[in-house]
Amino acid sequence: MKPAAHASAAIEILTDLEAKKRPVADALKDWGLTHRFAGSKDRAQIASLIYDVLRKRSSLGFRMGAETPRALVLGALAFTRGISADDLAAQFADSPHAPDALSDAERKALNSSTLEGAPAFVRGDYPQWLDAHLQRIFGEDRADEGAALSERAPLDLRVNLLKGTREEALAELSHLHPEPTPHSPLGIRIPLLADGRGPPVQSEPAFLKGLVEVQDEGSQIASLIAQAKPGEQVIDLCAGGGGKTLALSAGMENKGQIFAHDRDLRRLAPLHERAERAGVRNLQIRSPRGKEDVLKDLEGKADLVLVDAPCTGAGTWRRNPDAKWRMRPGSLEIRQKEQDAVLGDAARLVKPGGRLVYITCSLLAEENEDRLQAFRAAHPGFRPVPIREALSAAGLGALDPYANADGSGLLLTPRRSGTDGFFVAVLRQ
Ligand SMILES: C[S@@+](CC[C@H](N)C(=O)[O-])C[C@H]1O[C@@H](n2cnc3c(N)ncnc32)[C@H](O)[C@@H]1O
C-alpha cells in the first residue's frame, strides 16, 4: 500500500470509531480482518497515523477548522509529520486508493493555520471537563503540560542488573543507536523510526535473554524510589504484568522474598514467563483464589508494600491517546474508590517500621495527594516521608525539582522530566 492508501484507511477506521464509539484497538483489529491484503507493515503504518491523530485531536481540529476524520488525518500528516500541502496533493494524485483531492479550504488550513486564540484544553489536547482538574495542579502551564502529553512517547528499556550492566546492554543494542536515559541509572532510550514506531526490541537477543525489559523511565524511577533491598520481604500488591515486580526484584539481587499479587488473575499471567527470562528467583506469585485471602499470612510482615494503584492513566496519554478522549468524570470517581480500597488493604501488610509506596500513572490530585490525605486520616500510624529524603536515599537527588507542591510526592510528567506521568509517595509506619 502507498502512503496515500494508508491515509484513506486511517480515515475509514476513524469514521468507524466515531460511529461505534469503541476502543481503537478493536477498530484496528476488525479492519485488519476485513482487509487481508494489508500486510503487517501496512497495518502498523495505519495504526501509527491513527495514534498521531488521536494524540492531537482537538488542536488538529482547531487548525483544520473541522473535526472530521478526513480533516484530522490531513492535519496529522501536515502538522505532525511535516508533509507540505503540495506533497500531499502529489501523493494523492499518484495513488488510485488515495483520499479525494485537497479542496481549496483544506489547502489554506494546511498552509496557514495556527493555534492562536485556542483555549487551554484545545492547545493542550485534553477533554474540556478536565480543564479545572489540570488547572488545579499546573495552573497556567496546563496547556503546555497537555501538549507534552500529546507528543509521541519514547521507547525506554530498563537494564536488568541480574543479567548485566547498562554498558553491556548499550553495546549489544548499538545498532539501534541507544542512549542512556537522563534520570534512571538503569535506563536506555531507543530512537523511534520515522513513522513514530519503535524497532521490534522484543526480538532482540538482549531482550530474549533478559538483559533488558521495556519500561518507561518514569516507571523505573518509581521502582527505584521504593528501594527494595536484598533480604527484605516485599509485596507488590497491584503487580499486573509485573513491570515493577521485576525492577524491585533486581534491586533485591534475588535475596529475600518478593510476593506479587493482583486482584485480576489474567493480568498476572505474563509475569511467570517474564520472571523466568529475567532470572528472578526470589518471586512468589500470589494469584487470587476466589474469596480466599491469599495474603493473610503476610499481615504485618512486609518491609515494603508497593501499591501501583489502578488509576485513570492520565500520565500515559502519549501511549494511550484513545483513553484520554474516552475518560469520563464517573471513571475518575471509580478509580478513587479503588485507590482508597487498595491502600487500606496495603496498610495491614506493612510491618512496624516498614514502608508503603504509593504510585499512580496519573497527574490528578484527586488520585494522588487527595488519596494520601484520606489514607492518613484513616491510618494515623503512617507518616509521610518527605519526597526529597526518599530521593536522596535512592541516589536520585537530581529529581528534587520534580517534587510536588507540598513535598509529599514526586510528580513526573513528559514536560517536566521527559518521562510518562507518574506520582510517587513514600509512607512509613
Ligand atoms: C497500574 S496497574 C499495575 C501495573 C503493574 N504494577 C506494572 O508495573 O506493570 C494496577 C493494577 O491494580 C490491580 N488492582 C486493582 N484493584 C486492586 C486491588 N484491590 N487489589 C489488588 N490489585 C488491584 C489491577 O488489576 C491492575 O492490574
The ligand as an SDF file (V2000), in Angstrom:
LIG
                    3D

 27 29  0  0  0  0  0  0  0  0999 V2000
   -1.3540    0.2790   37.2830 C   0  0  0  0  0  0  0  0  0  0  0  0
   -1.8340   -1.3750   37.1520 S   0  0  0  0  0  0  0  0  0  0  0  0
   -0.3970   -2.2400   37.6810 C   0  0  0  0  0  0  0  0  0  0  0  0
    0.7800   -2.2050   36.7240 C   0  0  0  0  0  0  0  0  0  0  0  0
    1.9470   -3.0390   37.1590 C   0  0  0  0  0  0  0  0  0  0  0  0
    2.3210   -2.8220   38.5380 N   0  0  0  0  0  0  0  0  0  0  0  0
    3.1630   -2.8180   36.2910 C   0  0  0  0  0  0  0  0  0  0  0  0
    4.1340   -2.1760   36.7280 O   0  0  0  0  0  0  0  0  0  0  0  0
    3.1610   -3.3260   35.1630 O   0  0  0  0  0  0  0  0  0  0  0  0
   -2.9220   -1.5630   38.5020 C   0  0  0  0  0  0  0  0  0  0  0  0
   -3.3470   -2.9710   38.8250 C   0  0  0  0  0  0  0  0  0  0  0  0
   -4.0690   -2.9620   40.0350 O   0  0  0  0  0  0  0  0  0  0  0  0
   -4.9270   -4.0790   40.0330 C   0  0  0  0  0  0  0  0  0  0  0  0
   -5.8930   -3.8700   41.1270 N   0  0  0  0  0  0  0  0  0  0  0  0
   -6.9490   -3.0490   41.1880 C   0  0  0  0  0  0  0  0  0  0  0  0
   -7.5490   -3.1090   42.4060 N   0  0  0  0  0  0  0  0  0  0  0  0
   -6.8350   -3.9960   43.1330 C   0  0  0  0  0  0  0  0  0  0  0  0
   -6.9400   -4.4980   44.4690 C   0  0  0  0  0  0  0  0  0  0  0  0
   -7.8870   -4.0830   45.2970 N   0  0  0  0  0  0  0  0  0  0  0  0
   -6.0300   -5.4020   44.8700 N   0  0  0  0  0  0  0  0  0  0  0  0
   -5.0390   -5.8140   44.0520 C   0  0  0  0  0  0  0  0  0  0  0  0
   -4.8990   -5.3870   42.7780 N   0  0  0  0  0  0  0  0  0  0  0  0
   -5.7800   -4.4820   42.3350 C   0  0  0  0  0  0  0  0  0  0  0  0
   -5.4810   -4.0690   38.6280 C   0  0  0  0  0  0  0  0  0  0  0  0
   -5.9460   -5.3370   38.2680 O   0  0  0  0  0  0  0  0  0  0  0  0
   -4.2350   -3.6540   37.8240 C   0  0  0  0  0  0  0  0  0  0  0  0
   -3.5690   -4.7660   37.2990 O   0  0  0  0  0  0  0  0  0  0  0  0
  1  2  1  0
  2  3  1  0
  2 10  1  0
  3  4  1  0
  4  5  1  0
  5  6  1  0
  5  7  1  0
  7  8  2  0
  7  9  1  0
 10 11  1  0
 11 12  1  0
 11 26  1  0
 12 13  1  0
 13 14  1  0
 13 24  1  0
 14 15  1  0
 14 23  1  0
 15 16  2  0
 16 17  1  0
 17 18  1  0
 17 23  2  0
 18 19  1  0
 18 20  2  0
 20 21  1  0
 21 22  2  0
 22 23  1  0
 24 25  1  0
 24 26  1  0
 26 27  1  0
M  CHG  2   2   1   9  -1
M  END
$$$$
